[in-house]
Amino acid sequence: MTDVTSQTLRRWREAQGWDVPRMTRELRKAARDTGEDVAAQHGLVKMIPHWERGDRAPRERYRLLYLKIFTDIASGLSPGMASGTEFALRLAAVRARAASLPGADQVRALEAAALAEPRRTMTRTEIRALAAESIASLQEVAGKLAELSELLDDDEGGEAT
C-alpha cells in the first residue's frame, strides 16, 4: 500500500462524507468482520488524524482494513494499483488464517501436558474423548494449512501470468 498516501486516506474518508468518529466505526466493523483486533474507539479517533496528516503511518492491519472498506474506491485506481490492492487483500487473508494456527508455544504446552504424569487415572471414555478432541484439532490445523497452501499456489500462479 505504498501508493496510498496520508492524503489518500483523508480523501477516501471525506469522499464518503464521514467524520473521524464514523471512520473509526467503519474500521472497527471491518476488523470485527475479519476477526482482527484493533484499538478502542477513542484510540482510533486519536490515531486517524495522525495518519491523515502523515505524522505516522498506519500499521499494516489498519492499512488492510482501509483497503477492505474502500475496495470500491480502490478498484477505480490504475490497473497496477488495483492488482496490488487485490494482492494485499489476499495476503491479509493468508495472514489471518495463519494467525489462527497454534503457535510453537501452544504446541509445546500441549506436548508437555500430554507427556506429564497423570494425577489421576482416566477412564476409557475420558481417554477416547481426549483422543477424539486431539484428532479433531489436528484435522482443523491440517485443513487450515491446506487452505493456506491453496492461496499461496493461487498467488504464485497469478504472478506467472
Buried (B, 14 or more C-beta within 10 A) or exposed (E): BEEBEBEBBBBBBEEEEBEBEEBBEBBBEBBEEBEBEBBEEEEBBEBBBEBBEEEEBBEEBBBBBBBBBBEEBBEEBEEEBBEBBBEBBBBBBBBBBEEEEBEEEEEEEEEEEEEEEEEEEEEEEEEEEEEEEEEEEEEEBEEBEEBBEEBEEEBEEEEEE
